[in-house]
Amino acid sequence: MGRKGSRYTLEEKLFYIGLLQDGTANPHQIESQYGLKHDQVKQWLERYQIRGVDGLKRTTKQQYSKEFKLGVIQEYLAGDTSYSELTRKYEVSNVGVISQWVSRYTSGKSLDSSSTRRRPRLKNGRKTTKLE
């Protein structure tokens, strides 16, 4: 299986893209041989074709305005396009990001950047003694 939770290096990504481009393998063959999800390889190939090597590099967390999110959400809810098409069109890092926006919007939650991925604060515990 793939390396769940770990990141692939730029060289590894280029290796898999090279297999696709020279016709050595297709995404499903890469998945079965190397354990890497075929959708991931396709996403890397698309990014590489659009932005070159820079499209494969990890970037800092992107901040999107509330207006931008609403525009993407409205386009999705109009029913004419999919998450993956919107991801490519607006260069959003991942389909899960748009899915999360739509979920938050349809459930009535805030779309503000500051309201997502916030971890709850830990409450102060009680005082203990050395014996405890």
VENJOGI-V827003 format. One record per backbone hydrogen bond with DSSP energy under -0.5 kcal/mol. CO is the residue of the C=O (numbers start at 1). NH is the residue of the N-H. Records with the same first field share a line. If there is no record, write none. Layout:
CO = NH  NH
//
This chain:
2 = 4
3 = 6
9 = 13
10 = 14
11 = 15
12 = 16
13 = 17
14 = 18
15 = 19
16 = 20
17 = 21
18 = 22
19 = 24  25
20 = 23
26 = 29  30
27 = 31
28 = 32
29 = 33
30 = 34  35  36
31 = 35
35 = 2
37 = 41
38 = 42
39 = 43
40 = 44
41 = 45
42 = 46
43 = 47
44 = 48
45 = 49
46 = 50
47 = 51
48 = 52
51 = 54
52 = 55
53 = 56  57
54 = 57
65 = 69
66 = 70
67 = 71
68 = 72
69 = 73
70 = 74
71 = 75
72 = 76
73 = 77
74 = 78
75 = 80
76 = 79
82 = 86
83 = 87
84 = 88
85 = 89
86 = 90
87 = 91  92
94 = 97  98
95 = 99
96 = 100
97 = 101
98 = 102
99 = 103
100 = 104
101 = 105
102 = 106
103 = 107
104 = 109
105 = 108
112 = 115
113 = 116
117 = 119
//
